[in-house]
């Protein structure tokens, strides 16, 4: 080890560190958008000890860090991320069922819980069928529909926060809102208990098939996306607003507003993060100008400045389905 190695570097090269370390790892390999420059370090922490040590070292050294899960709700800058991108590995991917509850690690996929519940003739998770991402990510954004969401199923959740340590809370002690929860930004979700109840397996199957069919019909599943780009405003649908403005098919570079759903921006081929940001800003401006609604991004921005949701490339040409378009004012 070099004499002047930082505490972070010393930790990551220590043979006792229970994790997989990838320096200068392209984040395009770890996001569903298939977009993103290199992270200074991409680290898969395989145990609670390794995760806590890593987060503590980053916090003490003012090194930026982020837990990315499976990268299904993330846009990483083309320049990359100058900190540590963390994925939850081995010990966080466990799931077991005891006493009517699922005990699930935050790194487990939500889809695995949905399927396990179905095999056990249990209901309560049908709304999440086909949802990408990890349980931890689903909890942080309170994944679900307008009528059902994962927060309703949380019995307890265990987290770690640098300087505060481990914390276990009941689900009722947390706030659950539309696409949001009350977890602190520097709080890492480790595991949770989720409630389930016995249900008619035929009704569960029918509801799952109905929800999955709706998802397949209304979402662009054949192209890389981050999921919904903006949160739906109260009493309105972003997809419908975008469709009313005729913005479906609008492009910036390789990024395109989906022809299937107006609240999805797809990577139609070699899209950059700058393309996606510029297209997001174009949609936001059009909606604000016509409807007076300021859209709030649902996708997390990693590696950008604090103004990332508002910024856009000034010289990025915007194209509609049949040619260039300017600012839309209705």
Sine and cosine of phi, psi and omega as CSV:
sin_phi,cos_phi,sin_psi,cos_psi,sin_omega,cos_omega
0.00,0.00,0.72,-0.69,0.01,-1.00
-0.88,0.48,0.51,-0.86,-0.08,-1.00
-0.87,0.48,-0.56,0.83,-0.09,-1.00
-0.96,-0.26,0.45,0.89,0.04,-1.00
-0.90,0.43,0.61,-0.79,0.03,-1.00
-0.97,0.26,0.31,-0.95,0.07,-1.00
-0.83,0.56,-0.59,0.81,0.03,-1.00
-0.90,0.43,-0.74,0.67,0.01,-1.00
-0.88,0.47,-0.65,0.76,0.01,-1.00
-0.89,0.46,-0.65,0.76,0.01,-1.00
-0.91,0.42,-0.70,0.71,-0.13,-0.99
-0.95,0.31,-0.36,0.93,0.05,-1.00
-0.99,-0.15,-0.02,1.00,0.02,-1.00
-0.95,0.32,0.80,-0.60,-0.02,-1.00
-0.87,0.48,-0.37,0.93,-0.01,-1.00
-0.99,0.13,-0.18,0.98,-0.01,-1.00
-0.95,0.33,0.86,-0.51,-0.08,-1.00
-1.00,0.02,0.97,0.25,-0.01,-1.00
-0.24,-0.97,0.21,-0.98,0.03,-1.00
-0.94,-0.33,0.80,-0.60,-0.15,-0.99
-0.90,-0.44,0.77,-0.63,0.00,-1.00
-0.78,-0.63,0.98,-0.19,0.03,-1.00
-0.94,0.33,0.57,-0.82,0.06,-1.00
0.76,0.66,0.73,0.68,-0.05,-1.00
-1.00,0.08,0.83,-0.56,0.05,-1.00
-0.88,0.48,0.83,-0.56,-0.02,-1.00
-0.97,0.26,-0.20,0.98,0.10,-0.99
-0.87,0.49,-0.36,0.93,0.03,-1.00
-0.99,0.16,-0.19,0.98,-0.15,-0.99
-0.79,-0.61,0.30,0.95,0.08,-1.00
-0.79,-0.62,0.54,-0.84,0.02,-1.00
-0.94,0.35,-0.31,0.95,0.08,-1.00
-0.96,0.28,-0.35,0.94,-0.11,-0.99
0.87,0.49,0.59,0.81,-0.04,-1.00
-0.76,-0.65,0.57,-0.82,0.14,-0.99
0.68,-0.74,0.72,-0.69,0.06,-1.00
-0.97,0.24,-0.11,-0.99,-0.12,-0.99
-0.97,0.25,0.62,-0.78,0.20,-0.98
-1.00,0.08,0.55,-0.84,0.06,-1.00
-0.81,0.59,-0.72,0.69,0.15,-0.99
-0.64,-0.77,0.72,-0.70,0.24,-0.97
-0.96,-0.29,0.84,-0.53,-0.11,-0.99
-0.80,-0.60,0.80,-0.60,0.12,-0.99
-0.99,-0.16,0.97,-0.25,-0.01,-1.00
-0.99,0.12,0.82,-0.57,-0.13,-0.99
-0.99,-0.16,-0.09,1.00,-0.01,-1.00
-0.54,-0.84,0.30,-0.95,0.02,-1.00
-0.89,0.46,-0.64,0.77,0.01,-1.00
-0.86,0.51,-0.72,0.70,0.00,-1.00
-0.91,0.42,-0.68,0.73,-0.01,-1.00
-0.89,0.46,-0.74,0.68,-0.03,-1.00
-0.89,0.46,-0.67,0.74,0.02,-1.00
-0.89,0.46,-0.68,0.74,-0.03,-1.00
-0.91,0.42,-0.74,0.67,-0.02,-1.00
-0.90,0.43,-0.64,0.76,0.01,-1.00
-0.89,0.45,-0.69,0.72,0.00,-1.00
-0.89,0.45,-0.66,0.75,0.03,-1.00
-0.90,0.44,-0.71,0.70,-0.03,-1.00
-0.90,0.43,-0.68,0.73,-0.01,-1.00
-0.91,0.41,-0.56,0.83,-0.04,-1.00
-0.99,-0.11,0.16,0.99,-0.02,-1.00
0.82,0.57,0.59,0.81,0.07,-1.00
-1.00,-0.03,0.84,-0.55,0.01,-1.00
-0.89,0.45,0.61,-0.79,0.01,-1.00
-0.57,-0.82,0.41,-0.91,0.00,-1.00
-0.45,-0.89,0.64,-0.77,0.11,-0.99
-1.00,-0.04,0.84,-0.54,-0.13,-0.99
-0.97,-0.26,-0.16,0.99,-0.01,-1.00
0.84,0.55,-0.76,-0.64,0.05,-1.00
-0.99,-0.12,0.14,0.99,0.10,-1.00
0.94,0.35,0.48,0.88,-0.08,-1.00
-1.00,0.02,-0.09,1.00,0.00,-1.00
-0.69,-0.72,0.60,0.80,-0.18,-0.98
-0.74,-0.67,0.66,-0.75,0.19,-0.98
-0.85,-0.52,0.89,-0.46,-0.03,-1.00
-0.98,-0.20,0.69,-0.73,-0.05,-1.00
-0.86,0.52,0.49,-0.87,0.04,-1.00
-0.88,0.47,-0.51,0.86,0.02,-1.00
-0.97,0.25,-0.22,0.98,0.02,-1.00
0.99,-0.12,-0.27,-0.96,-0.06,-1.00
-0.77,-0.64,0.86,-0.52,-0.09,-1.00
-0.99,0.16,0.33,0.94,-0.01,-1.00
-0.78,-0.63,-0.56,-0.83,-0.06,-1.00
-0.92,-0.39,0.87,-0.49,0.11,-0.99
-1.00,-0.07,0.82,-0.57,-0.14,-0.99
-0.92,-0.40,0.74,-0.67,0.16,-0.99
-0.90,-0.44,0.53,-0.85,0.00,-1.00
-1.00,-0.03,0.85,-0.53,-0.09,-1.00
-0.99,-0.16,-0.57,-0.82,-0.22,-0.98
-0.57,0.82,-0.90,0.44,-0.14,-0.99
-0.94,0.34,-0.22,0.98,-0.03,-1.00
-0.99,-0.15,0.07,1.00,-0.06,-1.00
-0.95,-0.30,0.23,0.97,-0.03,-1.00
-0.99,0.10,0.43,-0.90,0.06,-1.00
-0.47,-0.89,0.76,-0.66,0.05,-1.00
-0.60,-0.80,0.32,-0.95,-0.05,-1.00
-0.86,-0.50,0.84,-0.54,-0.01,-1.00
-0.59,-0.81,0.68,-0.73,0.13,-0.99
0.78,0.63,0.66,0.75,0.07,-1.00
0.98,0.20,0.21,0.98,-0.02,-1.00
-0.71,-0.70,0.51,-0.86,0.14,-0.99
-1.00,-0.05,0.79,-0.62,0.15,-0.99
-0.98,-0.20,0.93,-0.36,-0.21,-0.98
-0.78,-0.62,0.72,-0.69,0.11,-0.99
-0.96,0.28,0.49,-0.87,-0.06,-1.00
-0.92,0.40,-0.34,0.94,0.00,-1.00
-1.00,0.04,-0.10,0.99,0.06,-1.00
-0.94,0.33,0.48,-0.88,0.02,-1.00
-0.98,0.19,0.60,-0.80,0.04,-1.00
-0.89,0.45,-0.56,0.83,0.00,-1.00
-0.88,0.47,-0.54,0.84,0.01,-1.00
-0.92,0.38,-0.58,0.82,0.05,-1.00
-0.93,0.37,-0.67,0.74,0.02,-1.00
-0.86,0.52,-0.71,0.70,-0.03,-1.00
-0.94,0.34,-0.61,0.79,0.02,-1.00
-0.90,0.43,-0.66,0.75,0.05,-1.00
-0.88,0.48,-0.66,0.75,0.00,-1.00
-0.89,0.46,-0.69,0.73,0.00,-1.00
-0.90,0.44,-0.46,0.89,-0.02,-1.00
-1.00,-0.08,0.14,0.99,-0.02,-1.00
0.86,0.51,0.68,0.73,0.01,-1.00
-0.92,-0.39,0.58,-0.82,0.00,-1.00
-0.93,-0.37,0.17,-0.99,0.05,-1.00
0.89,-0.45,-0.18,0.98,-0.04,-1.00
-0.86,-0.51,0.14,0.99,-0.06,-1.00
-0.86,0.50,-0.53,0.85,-0.03,-1.00
-0.89,0.46,-0.38,0.92,-0.10,-1.00
-1.00,-0.10,0.08,1.00,-0.02,-1.00
-0.88,0.48,0.73,-0.68,0.01,-1.00
0.99,0.14,-0.02,1.00,-0.01,-1.00
-0.97,0.25,0.82,-0.58,0.02,-1.00
-0.98,0.19,0.18,-0.98,0.11,-0.99
0.99,-0.15,0.05,-1.00,-0.07,-1.00
-1.00,-0.09,0.23,-0.97,0.06,-1.00
-0.90,0.45,-0.65,0.76,0.01,-1.00
-0.87,0.50,-0.70,0.72,0.03,-1.00
-0.91,0.41,-0.61,0.79,0.02,-1.00
-0.90,0.43,-0.63,0.78,0.02,-1.00
-0.92,0.38,-0.70,0.71,-0.06,-1.00
-0.88,0.48,-0.63,0.77,-0.01,-1.00
-0.99,-0.15,0.10,0.99,-0.01,-1.00
0.75,0.66,0.85,0.52,-0.06,-1.00
-0.86,0.51,0.58,-0.82,0.04,-1.00
0.40,-0.92,-0.33,-0.95,0.03,-1.00
-0.95,-0.31,-0.11,-0.99,0.04,-1.00
-0.93,0.37,-0.41,0.91,-0.10,-0.99
-0.97,-0.24,-0.43,0.90,-0.02,-1.00
-0.68,-0.73,0.58,-0.82,0.01,-1.00
-0.45,-0.89,0.34,-0.94,-0.13,-0.99
-0.90,0.44,-0.52,0.85,-0.02,-1.00
-0.85,0.53,-0.47,0.88,0.03,-1.00
-0.92,0.40,-0.36,0.93,-0.08,-1.00
-0.99,-0.11,-0.10,1.00,-0.11,-0.99
-0.99,0.17,0.87,-0.50,0.10,-1.00
-1.00,0.01,-0.80,0.61,0.10,-0.99
-0.62,-0.78,0.36,-0.93,0.08,-1.00
-0.60,-0.80,0.67,-0.74,0.02,-1.00
-0.93,-0.36,0.74,-0.67,-0.04,-1.00
-0.74,-0.67,0.20,-0.98,0.11,-0.99
-0.75,-0.66,0.70,-0.72,0.01,-1.00
-0.72,-0.70,0.81,-0.58,-0.02,-1.00
-0.84,0.55,0.73,-0.68,-0.02,-1.00
1.00,0.05,-0.29,0.96,-0.01,-1.00
-0.91,-0.41,-0.46,0.89,-0.01,-1.00
0.99,0.11,-0.35,-0.94,-0.03,-1.00
-0.98,0.21,0.59,-0.81,-0.01,-1.00
-0.59,-0.81,0.76,-0.65,0.05,-1.00
-0.88,-0.47,0.81,-0.58,-0.02,-1.00
-0.77,-0.64,0.40,-0.92,0.13,-0.99
-0.98,0.20,0.47,-0.88,0.01,-1.00
-0.86,0.51,-0.53,0.85,-0.01,-1.00
-0.94,0.34,-0.25,0.97,0.03,-1.00
-0.99,0.10,-0.14,0.99,0.00,-1.00
-0.97,-0.26,0.39,-0.92,0.07,-1.00
-0.99,-0.14,0.71,-0.70,0.00,-1.00
-0.83,-0.55,0.87,-0.49,0.02,-1.00
-0.83,-0.55,-0.09,-1.00,0.02,-1.00
-0.94,0.35,0.92,-0.39,0.01,-1.00
0.85,0.52,0.53,0.85,0.04,-1.00
-0.37,-0.93,0.32,-0.95,0.06,-1.00
-0.58,-0.81,0.06,-1.00,-0.08,-1.00
-0.99,-0.15,0.28,0.96,0.09,-1.00
-0.90,0.43,0.62,-0.79,0.05,-1.00
-0.93,0.36,0.52,-0.86,0.01,-1.00
-0.84,0.54,-0.51,0.86,-0.03,-1.00
-0.99,-0.17,0.36,0.93,-0.01,-1.00
-0.97,-0.22,0.82,-0.58,-0.01,-1.00
-0.99,-0.15,0.83,-0.56,0.06,-1.00
-0.98,0.20,0.79,-0.62,-0.07,-1.00
-0.97,-0.24,-0.74,0.67,-0.03,-1.00
-0.33,-0.94,0.21,-0.98,0.00,-1.00
-0.44,-0.90,0.27,-0.96,0.18,-0.98
-0.94,-0.35,0.75,-0.66,-0.03,-1.00
-0.86,-0.51,0.73,-0.68,-0.01,-1.00
-0.99,0.12,0.45,-0.90,0.06,-1.00
-0.51,-0.86,0.31,-0.95,0.03,-1.00
-0.67,-0.74,0.44,-0.90,0.03,-1.00
-0.88,0.48,0.61,-0.79,-0.04,-1.00
-0.51,-0.86,0.34,-0.94,0.07,-1.00
-0.91,0.42,0.89,-0.46,-0.07,-1.00
-0.87,0.49,-0.50,0.87,0.00,-1.00
-0.95,0.32,-0.61,0.79,0.05,-1.00
-0.93,0.36,-0.63,0.78,0.04,-1.00
-0.88,0.47,-0.73,0.68,0.00,-1.00
-0.88,0.48,-0.71,0.71,-0.02,-1.00
-0.88,0.48,-0.67,0.74,-0.01,-1.00
-0.92,0.38,-0.64,0.77,0.04,-1.00
-0.90,0.44,-0.70,0.71,0.00,-1.00
-0.90,0.43,-0.62,0.78,0.03,-1.00
-0.90,0.43,-0.72,0.70,-0.01,-1.00
-0.91,0.41,-0.64,0.77,0.00,-1.00
-0.93,0.38,-0.65,0.76,0.03,-1.00
-0.89,0.45,-0.64,0.77,0.02,-1.00
-0.90,0.44,-0.67,0.74,0.02,-1.00
-0.89,0.46,-0.68,0.73,-0.02,-1.00
-0.92,0.39,-0.53,0.85,-0.02,-1.00
-0.99,0.16,-0.45,0.89,-0.15,-0.99
-0.92,-0.39,-0.03,1.00,-0.02,-1.00
-0.80,-0.60,0.57,-0.82,-0.03,-1.00
-0.99,0.15,0.98,0.18,-0.11,-0.99
-0.98,0.17,-0.17,0.99,-0.07,-1.00
-1.00,0.02,-0.14,0.99,-0.01,-1.00
-0.83,-0.56,0.44,-0.90,0.01,-1.00
-0.90,0.43,0.77,-0.64,0.06,-1.00
-0.61,-0.79,0.06,-1.00,0.11,-0.99
-0.95,-0.31,0.16,0.99,-0.17,-0.99
1.00,0.04,-0.38,-0.92,0.02,-1.00
-0.88,0.47,0.69,-0.72,-0.05,-1.00
-1.00,0.08,-0.67,0.74,-0.04,-1.00
-0.88,-0.47,0.45,-0.89,0.14,-0.99
-0.96,0.27,0.62,-0.79,0.08,-1.00
-0.94,0.34,0.77,-0.64,0.08,-1.00
-0.93,0.37,0.30,-0.95,0.04,-1.00
-0.84,0.55,0.81,-0.59,0.09,-1.00
0.96,0.29,0.21,0.98,-0.03,-1.00
-0.62,-0.79,0.31,-0.95,0.04,-1.00
-0.88,-0.48,0.83,-0.55,0.02,-1.00
-0.86,0.51,-0.67,0.74,0.00,-1.00
-0.84,0.54,-0.68,0.74,-0.01,-1.00
-0.94,0.33,-0.62,0.79,0.03,-1.00
-0.88,0.47,-0.70,0.71,-0.01,-1.00
-0.91,0.43,-0.64,0.77,0.00,-1.00
-0.91,0.41,-0.65,0.76,0.02,-1.00
-0.89,0.47,-0.52,0.85,0.00,-1.00
-0.99,0.13,-0.06,1.00,-0.01,-1.00
0.94,0.35,0.49,0.87,-0.08,-1.00
-1.00,-0.04,-0.10,0.99,0.07,-1.00
-0.86,0.50,0.70,-0.71,-0.02,-1.00
1.00,0.02,-0.12,0.99,0.03,-1.00
-0.91,0.42,0.67,-0.74,-0.10,-0.99
-0.81,-0.59,0.52,-0.85,0.30,-0.95
-0.74,-0.68,0.91,-0.41,-0.06,-1.00
0.83,0.55,-0.79,-0.61,0.00,-1.00
-1.00,-0.01,0.07,1.00,0.03,-1.00
-0.99,-0.10,0.66,-0.76,-0.04,-1.00
-0.61,-0.79,0.67,-0.74,0.16,-0.99
-0.92,0.38,0.81,-0.59,-0.11,-0.99
-0.86,0.52,0.63,-0.78,0.11,-0.99
-0.97,0.24,-0.25,0.97,-0.03,-1.00
-1.00,0.01,-0.69,0.72,-0.06,-1.00
-0.59,-0.81,0.81,-0.59,-0.10,-1.00
-0.94,0.34,-0.23,0.97,0.01,-1.00
-0.99,-0.15,0.31,0.95,0.08,-1.00
-0.86,-0.50,0.75,-0.66,0.17,-0.99
-0.94,-0.33,0.84,-0.54,-0.10,-1.00
-0.98,-0.22,0.46,-0.89,0.17,-0.99
-1.00,0.05,0.99,-0.11,-0.10,-0.99
-0.99,0.13,-0.04,1.00,0.02,-1.00
0.57,-0.82,0.95,-0.30,0.05,-1.00
0.86,0.51,0.51,0.86,0.07,-1.00
-0.92,0.40,0.55,-0.83,0.09,-1.00
-0.97,-0.25,0.25,-0.97,0.08,-1.00
-0.89,0.45,-0.58,0.81,0.03,-1.00
-0.89,0.45,-0.62,0.79,0.06,-1.00
-0.87,0.49,-0.74,0.67,-0.04,-1.00
-0.90,0.45,-0.70,0.72,0.00,-1.00
-0.88,0.48,-0.70,0.72,0.00,-1.00
-0.89,0.45,-0.65,0.76,0.01,-1.00
-0.94,0.35,-0.63,0.78,0.08,-1.00
-0.85,0.52,-0.71,0.71,-0.03,-1.00
-0.92,0.39,-0.61,0.80,0.05,-1.00
-0.88,0.48,-0.73,0.68,0.02,-1.00
-0.89,0.46,-0.69,0.72,-0.02,-1.00
-0.87,0.49,-0.70,0.72,-0.01,-1.00
-0.90,0.43,-0.66,0.75,-0.01,-1.00
-0.90,0.44,-0.70,0.71,0.00,-1.00
-0.91,0.42,-0.66,0.75,0.00,-1.00
-0.90,0.43,-0.67,0.74,-0.06,-1.00
-0.93,0.38,-0.60,0.80,-0.08,-1.00
-1.00,-0.01,-0.67,0.74,-0.11,-0.99
-0.95,-0.32,-0.15,0.99,-0.03,-1.00
0.94,0.34,0.40,0.92,-0.02,-1.00
-0.94,-0.34,0.80,-0.60,0.03,-1.00
-1.00,-0.09,0.97,-0.25,-0.05,-1.00
-0.94,0.35,0.62,-0.78,0.01,-1.00
-0.95,-0.31,0.83,-0.56,0.00,-1.00
-0.88,0.48,0.64,-0.77,0.12,-0.99
-0.99,-0.10,-0.52,0.85,0.01,-1.00
-0.94,0.35,0.63,-0.77,0.05,-1.00
-1.00,0.07,0.72,-0.69,0.03,-1.00
-0.99,-0.12,0.81,-0.59,-0.02,-1.00
-0.83,-0.56,0.80,-0.59,0.04,-1.00
1.00,-0.06,0.00,1.00,0.05,-1.00
-0.99,-0.14,0.09,-1.00,0.11,-0.99
-0.97,0.24,0.06,-1.00,-0.04,-1.00
-0.89,0.45,-0.37,0.93,-0.04,-1.00
-1.00,-0.09,0.30,0.95,-0.09,-1.00
-0.79,0.61,-0.68,0.73,-0.03,-1.00
-0.90,0.43,-0.33,0.94,-0.04,-1.00
-0.98,-0.19,-0.35,0.94,-0.15,-0.99
-0.97,0.24,0.43,-0.90,0.09,-1.00
-0.42,-0.91,0.45,-0.89,0.04,-1.00
-0.95,0.31,0.88,-0.48,-0.11,-0.99
-0.90,0.43,-0.48,0.88,-0.08,-1.00
-0.98,-0.22,0.23,0.97,-0.03,-1.00
-0.98,0.18,0.88,-0.48,0.00,-1.00
-0.95,0.30,0.69,-0.72,0.02,-1.00
-0.96,-0.28,0.74,-0.67,-0.06,-1.00
-0.81,-0.59,0.68,-0.74,0.12,-0.99
-1.00,0.07,-0.06,-1.00,-0.03,-1.00
-0.89,0.45,-0.39,0.92,-0.06,-1.00
-0.81,-0.58,0.47,0.88,0.05,-1.00
0.71,-0.71,-0.10,-0.99,-0.06,-1.00
-0.94,0.33,0.57,-0.82,0.08,-1.00
-0.77,-0.64,0.48,-0.88,0.05,-1.00
-0.98,-0.18,-0.32,-0.95,0.05,-1.00
-0.89,0.46,0.72,-0.70,-0.06,-1.00
-0.99,-0.13,0.85,-0.53,0.02,-1.00
-0.88,-0.48,0.35,0.94,0.05,-1.00
0.99,0.16,0.00,0.00,0.00,0.00
